[in-house]
Amino acid sequence: MKKTYRVKSDKDFKAIFDHGKSVANRHFVLYYLDKNHAHFRVGLSVSKKLGNAVVRNSIKRKIRHAFMEISQDIAHKDYVIIARKGVEKIDYQAIKKNMIHVFSLAKCYSKKG
């Protein structure tokens, strides 16, 4: 994922948490904030409670890959995706399905074509 598509700074994370809205399902919490960008930006948060660095990085890779697959159907906003306990036990297809569900709850996902 390109740098321009990532939320990296603490200031940006804090703005999304403080001024954004949130929705959740069993495996993810999604914070989102309207911004005037030509594209979306996404930040990921995976707690140390979910496992060691290998497990956490694997979860982040799966989330990034699922996000990029559905990105053409996502509204242009800033997002922070927080992985909840249990996401380390599910496979990639379940992660993708849960991400579509949480974005649909936020009304940020619309299947095109």
N, C-alpha and C positions, 0 to 999 in steps of 0.2 A: 504494500500500500504506500503510495507517495506521501511525502511529508505534508503536503498541503491538505491531505485528507485525514490528518490525525489531529486530535486534541492532545497537546503535550504539556502545556504550562499549567502550573497550579492555579494561576489567575483564571484561565479558561475553565478548568474543572470547577473551581469555586463558583464562577458565574452560572454555570449550568446547574449546579446543585442548589444555589440560592434563589435563582430567578426562573428556573425551568420547571417543567411538570414531570411527573413520574407515573409509570405504570409498571405492573409486575405480573409474572406468572410463576409457576413452580420453580423454574430454573434460572430466570433472569429478572433483573430490575433494569428498566430503561428510563433514563433521564433525558429529556430533550428540550431544546431551546431554539426558538426562531431566530435566525440570523440572516443578514443580507449577504449571502455568499452565492456564488454561481454553482456550488456543489455542496455536498454534505461533508461533515467532519465527524470522526468517531474516536472516542477514547475507551479503553478497556480497563477493567479492574477485576483482578482475580486474587482472592484472599489467600494468605498463607495457610489458612485452615483447610483449604481444599487439597493440599499436598505439597510435596517438595517442588523445587524449581523445574524439574523435568515435567512433572504433571501439570503445573501451572502454565508452562510454555506450550505444552501440547493443547491445553484447553484454549489458550489465546490463538494459536494457529488455526484451530478448528472454527473458532468464532470469526476470525478475520476472513477465512475462506468462505464460510457461509454468508457473511455480510457482503463480500464481493460478488457472490453469485446472485444475490437479491438486490444489489445496489441500484440497478436501473429502475426498480420499482419503489425506491425509497425517496421520501420528500427531502428537499435540500434544507437541512437543519443541522444543528450541533447535537451529538448524541454521546452519552456515556452509558456503556453496557456493563453491568455488574453481574458476575457469575455467582450463583447461589450454590449452597451445599447440595450435592447430588449430581451436578453437571459433569463431574469427573467420571461418573459411572455410565453415562449414556454415550451412544455412538454419534457419528457425524450427522446422519440423517435426522436423528431426533433433535440434535442441536439446531439444525437448520429449520426444522418444523417449529420448534419453540421460539426461535427468533422471529419467524414470520408471524407467529401468534402474538408475541409481545408488541411488534411493530403495528400489527392490525389493531390491537387494543388502543394504541396511541393515535390511531388514525393517520399514520405516517406511511402506510404501505398500501399501494394500489397496483394490482396486477395489470400490467399493460400487455395488450395483445393476447 
